[in-house]
Amino acid sequence: MKRPKLRAFGSRLKVIDTRRVKPPQVKITDDYYSSPDHKAWALEVKRRAGWRCEWIQDGARCWVKHPDRLFADHIIERKDDPSKSLDPDNGRALCGAHHSAKTHAARVDRHKRNYE
Protein backbone atom coordinates (compact mmCIF):
# COMPACT_ATOMS: atom_id res chain seq x y z
CA MET A 1 0.00 0.00 0.00
CA LYS A 2 1.32 3.41 -1.03
CA ARG A 3 1.27 6.23 1.43
CA PRO A 4 -0.38 9.44 0.28
CA LYS A 5 1.99 12.37 -0.26
CA LEU A 6 1.71 15.21 2.16
CA ARG A 7 1.37 18.56 0.59
CA ALA A 8 3.41 21.40 2.06
CA PHE A 9 1.58 24.61 2.69
CA GLY A 10 3.31 27.96 2.65
CA SER A 11 3.92 29.52 6.03
CA ARG A 12 1.37 32.03 7.22
CA LEU A 13 3.92 33.61 9.51
CA LYS A 14 5.74 36.69 8.34
CA VAL A 15 9.47 36.93 8.76
CA ILE A 16 10.42 39.56 11.31
CA ASP A 17 13.67 41.46 11.63
CA THR A 18 15.20 40.62 15.01
CA ARG A 19 18.42 42.58 14.62
CA ARG A 20 19.14 45.02 17.42
CA VAL A 21 20.77 47.54 15.13
CA LYS A 22 18.81 48.23 11.97
CA PRO A 23 20.52 49.23 8.73
CA PRO A 24 20.52 53.00 8.19
CA GLN A 25 17.76 54.52 6.12
CA VAL A 26 18.68 55.95 2.76
CA LYS A 27 19.33 59.66 3.05
CA ILE A 28 17.07 61.80 0.90
CA THR A 29 18.73 65.00 -0.25
CA ASP A 30 17.01 68.23 -1.12
CA ASP A 31 17.12 69.14 -4.83
CA TYR A 32 18.30 72.61 -3.78
CA TYR A 33 21.81 71.28 -3.06
CA SER A 34 22.31 70.07 -6.63
CA SER A 35 21.02 73.29 -8.21
CA PRO A 36 23.39 75.54 -10.19
CA ASP A 37 22.50 78.47 -7.91
CA HIS A 38 23.61 76.61 -4.77
CA LYS A 39 26.79 75.35 -6.45
CA ALA A 40 27.72 78.90 -7.48
CA TRP A 41 26.97 80.16 -3.95
CA ALA A 42 29.11 77.41 -2.39
CA LEU A 43 32.01 78.07 -4.75
CA GLU A 44 31.92 81.79 -3.92
CA VAL A 45 31.85 81.10 -0.15
CA LYS A 46 34.80 78.67 -0.34
CA ARG A 47 36.82 80.94 -2.63
CA ARG A 48 36.26 83.93 -0.32
CA ALA A 49 37.55 81.82 2.61
CA GLY A 50 40.72 80.95 0.71
CA TRP A 51 39.71 77.26 0.63
CA ARG A 52 40.26 77.04 4.39
CA CYS A 53 37.98 76.39 7.39
CA GLU A 54 36.73 79.65 8.94
CA TRP A 55 35.95 78.28 12.43
CA ILE A 56 37.40 80.47 15.18
CA GLN A 57 38.23 78.78 18.50
CA ASP A 58 40.20 80.35 21.34
CA GLY A 59 40.99 83.32 19.09
CA ALA A 60 42.63 81.20 16.38
CA ARG A 61 41.31 80.08 13.04
CA CYS A 62 41.03 76.36 12.30
CA TRP A 63 44.17 75.06 10.61
CA VAL A 64 42.37 72.62 8.26
CA LYS A 65 42.94 73.47 4.62
CA HIS A 66 41.55 70.59 2.61
CA PRO A 67 39.38 71.63 -0.36
CA ASP A 68 37.95 68.12 -0.82
CA ARG A 69 36.36 68.08 2.64
CA LEU A 70 35.31 71.72 2.90
CA PHE A 71 31.62 72.60 3.24
CA ALA A 72 29.89 75.87 2.42
CA ASP A 73 27.73 76.31 5.51
CA HIS A 74 24.72 78.57 6.00
CA ILE A 75 25.31 80.68 9.12
CA ILE A 76 21.55 81.05 9.53
CA GLU A 77 20.11 77.66 8.56
CA ARG A 78 17.87 77.43 5.50
CA LYS A 79 15.07 75.97 7.65
CA ASP A 80 15.20 79.02 9.91
CA ASP A 81 15.26 81.67 7.14
CA PRO A 82 14.92 80.40 3.53
CA SER A 83 15.24 83.95 2.14
CA LYS A 84 18.97 83.95 3.02
CA SER A 85 19.76 80.69 1.20
CA LEU A 86 21.78 82.31 -1.59
CA ASP A 87 23.14 85.32 0.30
CA PRO A 88 26.97 85.07 0.21
CA ASP A 89 27.17 86.97 3.51
CA ASN A 90 25.19 84.12 5.12
CA GLY A 91 27.84 81.55 4.23
CA ARG A 92 31.16 80.39 5.61
CA ALA A 93 33.52 77.55 4.74
CA LEU A 94 33.85 74.85 7.39
CA CYS A 95 35.80 71.59 7.62
CA GLY A 96 33.83 68.40 8.18
CA ALA A 97 34.25 68.31 11.96
CA HIS A 98 33.22 71.92 12.52
CA HIS A 99 30.36 71.69 10.02
CA SER A 100 28.95 68.66 11.86
CA ALA A 101 29.29 70.36 15.25
CA LYS A 102 27.63 73.57 14.05
CA THR A 103 24.78 71.73 12.30
CA HIS A 104 24.12 69.59 15.37
CA ALA A 105 24.02 72.65 17.64
CA ALA A 106 21.61 74.41 15.25
CA ARG A 107 19.30 71.38 15.23
CA VAL A 108 19.31 71.21 19.03
CA ASP A 109 18.44 74.93 19.25
CA ARG A 110 15.65 74.52 16.67
CA HIS A 111 14.13 71.60 18.58
CA LYS A 112 14.32 73.55 21.84
CA ARG A 113 12.41 76.44 20.26
CA ASN A 114 9.81 74.12 18.75
CA TYR A 115 9.19 71.88 21.75
CA GLU A 116 9.50 74.14 24.77
N, C-alpha and C positions, 0 to 999 in steps of 0.2 A: 504494500500500500504506500502510495506517494503522499508525502506531507504537503499541505498547501503552502504556497509561498506567502510570507508576510510582506505586506506592502509598507514601505517607510513613508511616514507623513512628514512634511516639513515642520520645523519647530515653530511654535506660536510665540515663543519668547524672543524678545528683541535683545540684541547684543548691547550691553552697556559699557561705557568707558570707565574703567575703575582706576585709571592712573591718577596719582595725587597731583601731579603737575601737568596741566594741559598744554598742548602746543600753542604758541602765540597766535593770535588772530592776525590776519593779513592787514597791514596798515593801508588805510585808504587816504590818499593825498588829495589835497585841494587842487583843482585845475589852475588856480591863481599862480601857484609856484612854478608852473611850466609855461606861463605866458611870457611873451616877449617883453612886456612892460616890466614884469618883476625881474626878469633876467638883466635888463638894462639898469634897473634900480640897484640890484645887488652888485653888479660890476662897478657902478659908480661909487657905492659905499666902500667896497674893498679897495678900489684904486685910491680913493681919498685917504684911507687909513694906511696906505703904503704897503698893503698886503701883509699887515701885521695885526695881531689881536690888540684891541683898544681897552681892555679891562684894566682898571687902575686899582691896585691893592697896596695898602701901606705907603701911598704916595709914589709908587713905581708902576710903570706900565708893564703888562705881561710880556715876557720875553719870546713867546711863541711866534715864529714867523714861518708858517707852513701854508702856502696858498692852496694846497689840495684839501686841507681840513679847516678851512676858514669859512665862517658862516656870516652872511649879512643879516643882522638881527634887527627887528623892530624894537625901538626903545619903548614905545607905547604899543602894546600888542594889537594886532589887527582885530581881535575879538573885542577889545576895549574901545577902539576908535578906528573903524574902517576907513574914514576919510583921510587918515594919515598913512595909508598903505604905501603910497608911492612917493612920499615926501622924503627927499634925501637927508634932510635934517633930522628925520625920525629913524635913522639907521646908523648902525655901528658894526664894525667887523669884530667878530669874536671867535676864539678857538673853540674846539669841540667841548672841552671841559667847562669853560666859562659860559658858553651858550646853553649847555644843559642846566647848569646851576641857575642862571638867570631865568630860563623858561620855567623851571620847576618853581622858583620863588614867585613868579608872576601867576602861575596856576593856583598856588596856595592862596595868594592874596585874593584872586578872583573868587575862589570857592568860599573864602571867609566873608567876602562882601555879599555873596549870593545866599549863603545859608545861615547868617547870623541875624 
